[in-house]
């Protein structure tokens, strides 16, 4: 059955679900998400979307504050 999937990174066909999963597991930077999913490692146009997902999932997370500092 066909299922609608929302992509964060078209270059590597990485979905929102895949990014939120690794963020929930502790990836709190664009680089960390890229290492685990390849998202953001192609053209880079999705960096803002990745950052938005990190903030939405972990905005109040102490680890996110440390990664930005």
C-alpha positions in Angstrom: 0.0 0.0 0.0 1.3 3.4 -0.9 2.0 5.7 2.0 2.6 9.5 1.9 6.0 10.3 3.3 7.3 13.7 4.2 10.9 14.2 3.2 13.4 16.5 5.0 16.3 15.7 2.7 15.5 15.0 -0.9 19.2 14.3 -1.8 19.2 11.3 0.4 15.5 10.6 0.7 15.5 11.1 4.5 12.0 11.4 6.0 10.7 13.6 8.9 10.2 10.3 10.9 13.8 9.3 10.4 15.1 12.7 11.6 12.8 12.9 14.6 13.8 9.3 15.6 17.5 10.2 15.7 16.8 13.5 17.5 14.8 11.6 20.1 17.8 9.3 20.5 20.1 12.2 21.2 21.2 13.8 17.9 20.9 17.5 18.7 22.9 19.1 15.9 22.6 19.1 12.1 25.9 17.4 11.9 24.9 14.6 14.3 21.6 14.1 12.3 23.7 13.9 9.1 26.1 11.3 10.5 23.2 9.1 11.5 20.8 9.6 8.5 22.9 11.4 5.8 20.3 14.3 5.9 22.0 17.6 5.2 25.2 16.0 3.8 24.3 16.6 0.1 23.4 20.1 -1.1 22.7 21.5 2.4 19.4 23.1 1.5 17.6 21.1 4.2 19.7 22.4 7.1 17.0 24.8 8.2 14.4 22.1 8.2 16.6 19.8 10.2 17.3 22.7 12.7 13.5 23.3 13.0 12.9 19.6 13.7 15.6 19.6 16.4 14.1 22.6 18.0 10.6 21.2 17.8 11.6 17.9 19.4 14.3 19.0 21.8 14.1 22.8 22.1 14.1 22.7 25.9 16.6 19.8 26.0 19.8 20.7 27.9 21.9 18.9 25.3 20.5 21.1 22.5 21.6 24.2 24.5 25.1 22.8 24.9 25.4 21.9 21.2 24.7 25.5 20.2 27.0 27.1 22.8 
